[in-house]
Amino acid sequence: MGYVDDGGEDDRRVSVDVNLVPFIDLMSVCIIFLLITAVWSQVSMIQIGSSIYGRKSEDVSPIKPPPRAEIPFRLDVKPDGYVVVVGQKQVVVPKVGGEYDEPRLVAELKMVKELYPDKVDAVISMVDDLEYGYLIKGMDALLTSGFPEISVATGGRQ
């Protein structure tokens, strides 16, 4: 047991006990936290090619990815119609009789596909005020025109 000498002449000793319980609690929480995070960091570092089935053989040539046209291509769905943007060129497909002109849109998209046959990706954006169904119709037009990799841009073009 420890004591503190206060320098007085009387023989009075003050008993001081060190409270170790809060320190032990803190250390146990830290150790548990470190153990749990160490397990998750090991899970994220799984070796993919460690089995005999995942090893590369020397006689197999590397597979080249198919060529893609790297020109920016976007379809904007706006309240007054569609806008097809290919590089710097913009083609407006206006509404006909208050309805979106899907046949003309598909024709414009097929012309883009003829110009860039290797192009398989497209970005579609929509103004937030429109119904979700118009976005789906634009995506369907992209799919039928030969653009299967569709990305949806958030925020919509104004």
N, CA, C and O of each residue as an XYZ file, in Angstrom:
632
protein
N       0.848     -1.164      0.000
C       0.000      0.000      0.000
C       0.896      1.229      0.000
O       1.881      1.282      0.736
N       0.557      2.219     -0.825
C       1.369      3.422     -0.927
C       0.859      4.502      0.000
O      -0.295      4.489      0.429
N       1.740      5.431      0.298
C       1.318      6.568      1.099
C       2.053      7.804      0.622
O       3.074      7.714     -0.060
N       1.516      8.967      0.992
C       2.107     10.242      0.623
C       2.599     10.910      1.894
O       1.854     11.059      2.863
N       3.851     11.307      1.878
C       4.417     12.017      3.018
C       4.216     13.495      2.765
O       4.775     14.049      1.819
N       3.413     14.141      3.615
C       3.121     15.549      3.402
C       4.131     16.462      4.083
O       3.972     17.682      4.042
N       5.139     15.922      4.692
C       6.199     16.712      5.297
C       5.878     17.219      6.688
O       6.693     17.925      7.281
N       4.738     16.887      7.219
C       4.372     17.327      8.553
C       5.095     16.512      9.617
O       5.631     15.437      9.349
N       5.095     17.062     10.846
C       5.815     16.384     11.897
C       4.993     15.316     12.571
O       5.544     14.425     13.217
N       3.710     15.386     12.436
C       2.944     14.317     13.061
C       3.094     13.061     12.220
O       3.423     13.119     11.036
N       2.857     11.987     12.824
C       3.108     10.701     12.179
C       1.875     10.231     11.416
O       1.513      9.054     11.432
N       1.263     11.171     10.766
C       0.055     10.835     10.029
C       0.412     10.487      8.588
O       1.105     11.250      7.914
N      -0.051      9.361      8.126
C       0.203      8.935      6.760
C      -1.111      8.940      5.985
O      -2.156      8.528      6.488
N      -1.026      9.428      4.726
C      -2.201      9.448      3.872
C      -2.087      8.255      2.929
O      -1.096      8.100      2.215
N      -3.098      7.436      2.939
C      -3.091      6.242      2.102
C      -3.582      6.597      0.695
O      -4.629      7.226      0.538
N      -2.809      6.186     -0.337
C      -3.186      6.440     -1.723
C      -3.227      5.105     -2.446
O      -2.213      4.418     -2.567
N      -4.406      4.749     -2.921
C      -4.552      3.538     -3.731
C      -4.677      3.954     -5.192
O      -5.451      4.853     -5.522
N      -3.921      3.306     -6.060
C      -4.021      3.584     -7.484
C      -5.205      2.789     -8.024
O      -5.267      1.568     -7.880
N      -6.137      3.494     -8.641
C      -7.330      2.843     -9.170
C      -7.010      2.303    -10.561
O      -6.940      3.070    -11.522
N      -6.817      1.006    -10.673
C      -6.430      0.378    -11.934
C      -7.616     -0.077    -12.777
O      -7.434     -0.414    -13.947
N      -8.802     -0.097    -12.229
C      -9.960     -0.617    -12.955
C     -10.262      0.198    -14.217
O     -10.475     -0.414    -15.263
N     -10.295      1.534    -14.191
C     -10.547      2.264    -15.444
C      -9.454      2.031    -16.494
O      -9.745      1.939    -17.686
N      -8.211      1.938    -16.052
C      -7.121      1.678    -16.993
C      -7.268      0.300    -17.632
O      -7.054      0.156    -18.836
N      -7.624     -0.698    -16.858
C      -7.816     -2.049    -17.395
C      -9.001     -2.063    -18.361
O      -8.936     -2.716    -19.403
N     -10.075     -1.356    -18.030
C     -11.225     -1.272    -18.938
C     -10.831     -0.635    -20.272
O     -11.199     -1.140    -21.332
N     -10.099      0.449    -20.222
C      -9.670      1.128    -21.436
C      -8.778      0.228    -22.286
O      -8.952      0.146    -23.502
N      -7.840     -0.436    -21.656
C      -6.928     -1.308    -22.402
C      -7.667     -2.506    -22.996
O      -7.355     -2.922    -24.111
N      -8.634     -3.065    -22.282
C      -9.370     -4.212    -22.831
C     -10.204     -3.791    -24.042
O     -10.299     -4.539    -25.015
N     -10.804     -2.612    -23.993
C     -11.565     -2.121    -25.141
C     -10.635     -1.883    -26.327
O     -10.974     -2.241    -27.455
N      -9.473     -1.288    -26.091
C      -8.518     -1.046    -27.186
C      -8.023     -2.350    -27.796
O      -7.910     -2.460    -29.016
N      -7.728     -3.332    -26.961
C      -7.235     -4.614    -27.472
C      -8.311     -5.309    -28.293
O      -8.017     -5.854    -29.357
N      -9.549     -5.300    -27.817
C     -10.638     -5.932    -28.572
C     -10.838     -5.214    -29.903
O     -11.018     -5.863    -30.933
N     -10.810     -3.894    -29.894
C     -10.963     -3.130    -31.133
C      -9.849     -3.460    -32.120
O     -10.121     -3.657    -33.305
N      -8.620     -3.524    -31.664
C      -7.503     -3.833    -32.555
C      -7.590     -5.254    -33.090
O      -7.253     -5.495    -34.249
N      -8.033     -6.194    -32.272
C      -8.177     -7.569    -32.748
C      -9.248     -7.675    -33.829
O      -9.064     -8.371    -34.827
N     -10.354     -6.989    -33.629
C     -11.435     -7.055    -34.616
C     -11.010     -6.402    -35.929
O     -11.269     -6.952    -36.999
N     -10.368     -5.249    -35.865
C      -9.945     -4.598    -37.104
C      -8.835     -5.368    -37.798
O      -8.741     -5.322    -39.024
N      -7.995     -6.068    -37.061
C      -6.944     -6.870    -37.689
C      -7.543     -8.021    -38.483
O      -7.016     -8.384    -39.534
N      -8.630     -8.595    -38.000
C      -9.288     -9.683    -38.728
C      -9.842     -9.169    -40.044
O      -9.691     -9.825    -41.074
N     -10.488     -7.992    -40.027
C     -11.071     -7.476    -41.258
C     -10.007     -7.075    -42.265
O     -10.233     -7.202    -43.468
N      -8.862     -6.598    -41.814
C      -7.818     -6.247    -42.774
C      -7.240     -7.498    -43.424
O      -6.800     -7.438    -44.572
N      -7.228     -8.621    -42.726
C      -6.758     -9.866    -43.321
C      -7.771    -10.415    -44.313
O      -7.379    -11.008    -45.318
N      -9.051    -10.236    -44.061
C     -10.075    -10.724    -44.979
C      -9.981     -9.985    -46.309
O     -10.223    -10.579    -47.359
N      -9.636     -8.707    -46.282
C      -9.562     -7.945    -47.521
C      -8.313     -8.259    -48.331
O      -8.195     -7.793    -49.464
N      -7.381     -9.030    -47.794
C      -6.155     -9.351    -48.516
C      -6.109    -10.818    -48.915
O      -5.045    -11.435    -48.843
N      -7.217    -11.388    -49.328
C      -7.241    -12.779    -49.756
C      -6.472    -12.906    -51.066
O      -6.666    -12.105    -51.981
N      -5.608    -13.899    -51.158
C      -4.825    -14.132    -52.366
C      -5.680    -14.891    -53.368
O      -6.153    -15.988    -53.071
N      -5.882    -14.330    -54.536
C      -6.747    -14.937    -55.541
C      -6.069    -16.106    -56.237
O      -6.700    -17.147    -56.416
N      -4.825    -15.976    -56.631
C      -4.167    -17.002    -57.426
C      -3.447    -18.048    -56.604
O      -2.461    -18.614    -57.076
N      -3.898    -18.328    -55.394
C      -3.164    -19.242    -54.530
C      -3.472    -20.705    -54.811
O      -2.688    -21.567    -54.414
N      -4.562    -21.020    -55.467
C      -4.883    -22.419    -55.731
C      -4.274    -22.854    -57.053
O      -3.819    -22.019    -57.836
N      -4.263    -24.150    -57.304
C      -3.684    -24.649    -58.554
C      -4.558    -24.283    -59.739
O      -4.072    -24.201    -60.867
N      -5.849    -24.062    -59.495
C      -6.747    -23.709    -60.590
C      -6.610    -22.247    -60.977
O      -6.952    -21.875    -62.099
N      -6.123    -21.417    -60.081
C      -5.998    -19.999    -60.357
C      -4.649    -19.602    -60.922
O      -4.463    -18.439    -61.280
N      -3.698    -20.526    -61.016
C      -2.368    -20.192    -61.517
C      -2.379    -20.028    -63.025
O      -3.127    -20.695    -63.738
N      -1.532    -19.126    -63.489
C      -1.419    -18.895    -64.925
C      -0.501    -19.942    -65.531
O       0.532    -20.285    -64.955
N      -0.874    -20.435    -66.669
C       0.015    -21.340    -67.388
C       0.770    -20.536    -68.438
O       0.264    -19.531    -68.938
N       1.965    -20.973    -68.768
C       2.825    -20.215    -69.665
C       2.375    -20.289    -71.119
O       2.687    -19.390    -71.900
N       1.645    -21.342    -71.503
C       1.283    -21.511    -72.904
C       0.067    -20.688    -73.323
O      -0.236    -20.614    -74.514
N      -0.632    -20.072    -72.379
C      -1.817    -19.277    -72.696
C      -1.386    -17.838    -72.957
O      -0.721    -17.220    -72.125
N      -1.766    -17.313    -74.112
C      -1.433    -15.927    -74.426
C      -2.409    -14.998    -73.705
O      -3.564    -15.364    -73.489
N      -1.956    -13.802    -73.334
C      -2.866    -12.884    -72.643
C      -4.001    -12.453    -73.566
O      -3.808    -12.240    -74.763
N      -5.174    -12.332    -72.984
C      -6.366    -11.964    -73.745
C      -6.411    -10.445    -73.868
O      -6.347     -9.730    -72.868
N      -6.523     -9.960    -75.099
C      -6.640     -8.527    -75.328
C      -8.098     -8.111    -75.191
O      -8.984     -8.773    -75.731
N      -8.355     -7.023    -74.477
C      -9.735     -6.553    -74.407
C     -10.178     -6.036    -75.769
O      -9.355     -5.562    -76.552
N     -11.466     -6.127    -76.052
C     -11.939     -5.633    -77.348
C     -11.773     -4.120    -77.439
O     -11.896     -3.422    -76.433
N     -11.494     -3.614    -78.630
C     -11.317     -2.163    -78.772
C     -12.642     -1.434    -78.571
O     -13.705     -1.915    -78.963
N     -12.548     -0.273    -77.956
C     -13.739      0.544    -77.716
C     -13.495      1.939    -78.252
O     -12.394      2.481    -78.158
N     -14.516      2.492    -78.800
C     -14.425      3.889    -79.225
C     -14.485      4.747    -77.963
O     -15.395      4.595    -77.148
N     -13.545      5.619    -77.809
C     -13.443      6.405    -76.578
C     -14.046      7.797    -76.717
O     -13.638      8.717    -76.008
N     -14.986      7.962    -77.597
C     -15.630      9.257    -77.781
C     -16.744      9.402    -76.743
O     -17.482      8.445    -76.508
N     -16.886     10.567    -76.120
C     -17.968     10.745    -75.144
C     -19.335     10.657    -75.823
O     -19.565     11.250    -76.877
N     -20.224      9.911    -75.198
C     -21.564      9.696    -75.764
C     -22.571      9.768    -74.629
O     -22.465      9.039    -73.643
N     -23.553     10.658    -74.778
C     -24.522     10.876    -73.705
C     -25.901     11.115    -74.300
O     -26.043     11.713    -75.367
N     -26.899     10.642    -73.596
C     -28.290     10.904    -73.956
C     -28.919     11.675    -72.808
O     -28.978     11.186    -71.679
N     -29.390     12.881    -73.101
C     -30.051     13.711    -72.095
C     -31.552     13.664    -72.323
O     -32.024     13.866    -73.442
N     -32.303     13.396    -71.258
C     -33.766     13.419    -71.319
C     -34.203     14.742    -70.698
O     -34.006     14.982    -69.507
N     -34.801     15.597    -71.531
C     -35.204     16.927    -71.082
C     -36.711     17.085    -71.244
O     -37.340     16.279    -71.930
N     -37.298     18.097    -70.631
C     -38.749     18.283    -70.754
C     -39.217     18.535    -72.181
O     -40.361     18.223    -72.511
N     -38.355     19.096    -73.041
C     -38.773     19.386    -74.416
C     -38.314     18.332    -75.417
O     -38.535     18.500    -76.616
N     -37.681     17.249    -74.960
C     -37.265     16.173    -75.861
C     -35.931     15.577    -75.452
O     -35.412     15.842    -74.368
N     -35.393     14.767    -76.347
C     -34.102     14.120    -76.108
C     -32.987     14.940    -76.745
O     -33.204     15.640    -77.734
N     -31.792     14.847    -76.169
C     -30.595     15.442    -76.753
C     -29.528     14.357    -76.781
O     -29.125     13.843    -75.737
N     -29.071     14.010    -77.988
C     -28.016     13.019    -78.165
C     -26.710     13.785    -78.346
O     -26.572     14.570    -79.284
N     -25.752     13.556    -77.448
C     -24.471     14.252    -77.485
C     -23.388     13.231    -77.812
O     -23.148     12.294    -77.051
N     -22.731     13.431    -78.972
C     -21.632     12.564    -79.399
C     -20.423     13.454    -79.615
O     -20.365     14.197    -80.595
N     -19.457     13.386    -78.711
C     -18.297     14.274    -78.795
C     -18.740     15.712    -78.630
O     -19.298     16.072    -77.593
N     -18.500     16.548    -79.643
C     -18.918     17.947    -79.612
C     -20.253     18.172    -80.318
O     -20.808     19.270    -80.266
N     -20.765     17.146    -80.973
C     -21.991     17.275    -81.763
C     -23.217     16.969    -80.899
O     -23.221     16.015    -80.121
N     -24.253     17.796    -81.051
C     -25.507     17.588    -80.336
C     -26.639     17.476    -81.341
O     -26.767     18.294    -82.252
N     -27.458     16.448    -81.161
C     -28.639     16.264    -82.003
C     -29.853     16.316    -81.087
O     -29.955     15.551    -80.128
N     -30.774     17.228    -81.393
C     -31.984     17.386    -80.589
C     -33.099     16.589    -81.242
O     -33.355     16.720    -82.438
N     -33.766     15.754    -80.434
C     -34.942     15.000    -80.888
C     -36.131     15.573    -80.120
O     -36.400     15.153    -78.995
N     -36.855     16.542    -80.725
C     -37.935     17.204    -79.983
C     -39.158     16.304    -79.832
O     -39.301     15.279    -80.498
N     -40.033     16.739    -78.923
C     -41.302     16.028    -78.738
C     -42.189     16.246    -79.959
O     -42.135     17.290    -80.608
N     -43.004     15.238    -80.255
C     -43.967     15.339    -81.350
C     -45.353     15.174    -80.739
O     -45.676     14.118    -80.196
N     -46.160     16.208    -80.826
C     -47.512     16.153    -80.273
C     -47.525     15.981    -78.764
O     -48.431     15.349    -78.221
N     -46.534     16.531    -78.083
C     -46.477     16.433    -76.631
C     -45.899     15.126    -76.115
O     -45.800     14.942    -74.901
N     -45.516     14.219    -76.995
C     -44.945     12.922    -76.597
C     -43.505     12.829    -77.093
O     -43.135     13.425    -78.105
N     -42.708     12.068    -76.355
C     -41.325     11.842    -76.780
C     -41.309     10.986    -78.042
O     -42.083     10.037    -78.165
N     -40.431     11.324    -78.972
C     -40.344     10.654    -80.271
C     -39.310      9.522    -80.189
O     -38.154      9.687    -80.579
N     -39.761      8.360    -79.666
C     -38.847      7.223    -79.504
C     -38.360      6.645    -80.835
O     -37.183      6.296    -80.931
N     -39.205      6.525    -81.872
C     -38.680      5.978    -83.137
C     -37.553      6.822    -83.738
O     -36.568      6.279    -84.239
N     -37.697      8.133    -83.688
C     -36.620      8.989    -84.216
C     -35.380      8.899    -83.335
O     -34.256      8.951    -83.834
N     -35.581      8.764    -82.026
C     -34.438      8.613    -81.124
C     -33.667      7.338    -81.441
O     -32.437      7.350    -81.503
N     -34.391      6.236    -81.641
C     -33.733      4.969    -81.976
C     -32.986      5.101    -83.300
O     -31.888      4.564    -83.447
N     -33.573      5.815    -84.269
C     -32.901      6.017    -85.558
C     -31.609      6.821    -85.378
O     -30.588      6.493    -85.983
N     -31.649      7.867    -84.554
C     -30.442      8.665    -84.300
C     -29.381      7.833    -83.589
O     -28.195      7.921    -83.908
N     -29.817      7.018    -82.618
C     -28.858      6.187    -81.886
C     -28.246      5.118    -82.783
O     -27.072      4.780    -82.633
N     -29.034      4.584    -83.715
C     -28.487      3.589    -84.648
C     -27.488      4.230    -85.608
O     -26.530      3.581    -86.028
N     -27.704      5.497    -85.956
C     -26.718      6.193    -86.788
C     -25.409      6.367    -86.019
O     -24.330      6.249    -86.599
N     -25.499      6.643    -84.726
C     -24.290      6.744    -83.906
C     -23.587      5.393    -83.853
O     -22.360      5.327    -83.924
N     -24.355      4.320    -83.728
C     -23.777      2.976    -83.685
C     -23.095      2.628    -85.008
O     -22.070      1.946    -85.011
N     -23.651      3.089    -86.134
C     -23.009      2.853    -87.432
C     -21.691      3.613    -87.543
O     -20.729      3.112    -88.125
N     -21.646      4.826    -86.983
C     -20.410      5.608    -87.020
C     -19.340      5.015    -86.108
O     -18.158      5.014    -86.452
N     -19.752      4.514    -84.950
C     -18.829      3.959    -83.955
C     -19.289      2.547    -83.592
O     -19.921      2.361    -82.552
N     -18.990      1.558    -84.419
C     -19.492      0.204    -84.149
C     -18.873     -0.444    -82.910
O     -19.468     -1.355    -82.335
N     -17.682      0.010    -82.487
C     -17.047     -0.565    -81.302
C     -17.568      0.044    -80.008
O     -17.265     -0.456    -78.924
N     -18.328      1.090    -80.105
C     -18.846      1.776    -78.917
C     -19.969      0.959    -78.303
O     -20.963      0.666    -78.968
N     -19.816      0.589    -77.032
C     -20.853     -0.197    -76.357
C     -21.385      0.496    -75.104
O     -22.347      0.022    -74.500
N     -20.770      1.611    -74.708
C     -21.210      2.269    -73.482
C     -21.863      3.607    -73.796
O     -21.579      4.240    -74.813
N     -22.740      4.014    -72.897
C     -23.444      5.284    -73.035
C     -23.800      5.795    -71.651
O     -23.929      5.027    -70.698
N     -23.953      7.100    -71.561
C     -24.375      7.739    -70.320
C     -25.718      8.388    -70.582
O     -25.906      9.051    -71.601
N     -26.647      8.197    -69.667
C     -27.964      8.826    -69.789
C     -28.178      9.700    -68.561
O     -27.867      9.302    -67.438
N     -28.712     10.888    -68.788
C     -29.030     11.790    -67.684
C     -30.425     12.348    -67.902
O     -30.931     12.391    -69.024
N     -31.032     12.774    -66.809
C     -32.404     13.249    -66.891
C     -32.598     14.386    -65.903
O     -32.011     14.395    -64.821
N     -33.417     15.330    -66.283
C     -33.793     16.410    -65.385
C     -34.632     15.811    -64.256
O     -35.444     14.915    -64.487
N     -34.432     16.305    -63.046
C     -35.092     15.721    -61.879
C     -36.609     15.873    -61.886
O     -37.299     15.113    -61.208
N     -37.144     16.833    -62.633
C     -38.582     17.099    -62.609
C     -39.395     16.089    -63.415
O     -40.617     16.040    -63.271
N     -38.759     15.291    -64.252
C     -39.486     14.365    -65.133
C     -39.805     13.050    -64.431
O     -39.221     12.703    -63.405
N     -40.757     12.334    -65.026
C     -41.123     11.027    -64.487
C     -40.032     10.009    -64.791
O     -39.306     10.123    -65.778
N     -39.938      9.021    -63.925
C     -38.914      7.983    -64.046
C     -39.102      7.139    -65.305
O     -38.129      6.604    -65.837
N     -40.315      7.016    -65.779
C     -40.601      6.211    -66.964
C     -39.895      6.716    -68.212
O     -39.546      5.924    -69.088
N     -39.679      8.033    -68.306
C     -38.977      8.583    -69.467
C     -37.509      8.155    -69.475
O     -36.925      7.941    -70.537
N     -36.926      8.035    -68.297
C     -35.550      7.534    -68.206
C     -35.481      6.085    -68.683
O     -34.551      5.701    -69.391
N     -36.466      5.291    -68.292
C     -36.503      3.882    -68.700
C     -36.682      3.774    -70.215
O     -36.056      2.928    -70.855
N     -37.537      4.632    -70.793
C     -37.714      4.605    -72.251
C     -36.419      4.971    -72.968
O     -36.094      4.379    -73.997
N     -35.680      5.934    -72.440
C     -34.385      6.283    -73.023
C     -33.388      5.141    -72.912
O     -32.615      4.895    -73.838
N     -33.402      4.442    -71.776
C     -32.512      3.290    -71.608
C     -32.895      2.164    -72.568
O     -32.022      1.499    -73.125
N     -34.195      1.950    -72.761
C     -34.639      0.934    -73.725
C     -34.183      1.280    -75.139
O     -33.773      0.400    -75.896
N     -34.254      2.559    -75.491
C     -33.802      2.977    -76.822
C     -32.304      2.737    -76.982
O     -31.854      2.328    -78.052
N     -31.529      2.989    -75.926
C     -30.090      2.722    -75.990
C     -29.813      1.232    -76.148
O     -28.936      0.835    -76.915
N     -30.565      0.407    -75.419
C     -30.359     -1.046    -75.512
C     -30.709     -1.576    -76.894
O     -29.971     -2.390    -77.449
N     -31.826     -1.123    -77.458
C     -32.221     -1.619    -78.779
C     -31.294     -1.108    -79.878
O     -31.232     -1.696    -80.958
N     -30.574     -0.018    -79.614
C     -29.650      0.524    -80.608
C     -28.263     -0.098    -80.520
O     -27.407      0.197    -81.354
N     -28.023     -0.949    -79.532
C     -26.732     -1.632    -79.445
C     -25.763     -1.051    -78.442
O     -24.551     -1.191    -78.611
N     -26.257     -0.402    -77.403
C     -25.409      0.137    -76.342
C     -25.795     -0.534    -75.022
O     -26.614      0.010    -74.281
N     -25.223     -1.705    -74.709
C     -25.662     -2.437    -73.523
C     -25.096     -1.909    -72.206
O     -25.678     -2.162    -71.151
N     -23.987     -1.189    -72.237
C     -23.378     -0.697    -71.000
C     -23.844      0.732    -70.751
O     -23.267      1.687    -71.270
N     -24.897      0.862    -69.950
C     -25.522      2.165    -69.723
C     -25.194      2.636    -68.318
O     -25.358      1.895    -67.349
N     -24.729      3.872    -68.215
C     -24.488      4.508    -66.927
C     -25.501      5.629    -66.757
O     -25.816      6.343    -67.710
N     -26.007      5.780    -65.543
C     -26.968      6.839    -65.257
C     -26.232      7.949    -64.524
O     -25.654      7.723    -63.461
N     -26.254      9.146    -65.091
C     -25.630     10.304    -64.461
C     -26.658     10.974    -63.566
O     -27.787     11.229    -63.986
N     -26.269     11.254    -62.345
C     -27.192     11.878    -61.401
C     -27.173     13.385    -61.579
O     -26.218     13.952    -62.110
N     -28.220     14.010    -61.136
C     -28.294     15.461    -61.167
C     -28.933     16.018    -62.408
O     -29.476     17.122    -62.363
N     -28.897     15.323    -63.496
C     -29.551     15.763    -64.722
C     -28.939     17.005    -65.323
O     -28.475     17.887    -64.600
N     -28.933     17.079    -66.622
C     -28.438     18.256    -67.337
C     -29.555     19.282    -67.413
O     -30.719     18.928    -67.599
N     -29.205     20.538    -67.271
C     -30.211     21.601    -67.313
C     -30.286     22.194    -68.689
O     -31.078     23.106    -68.925
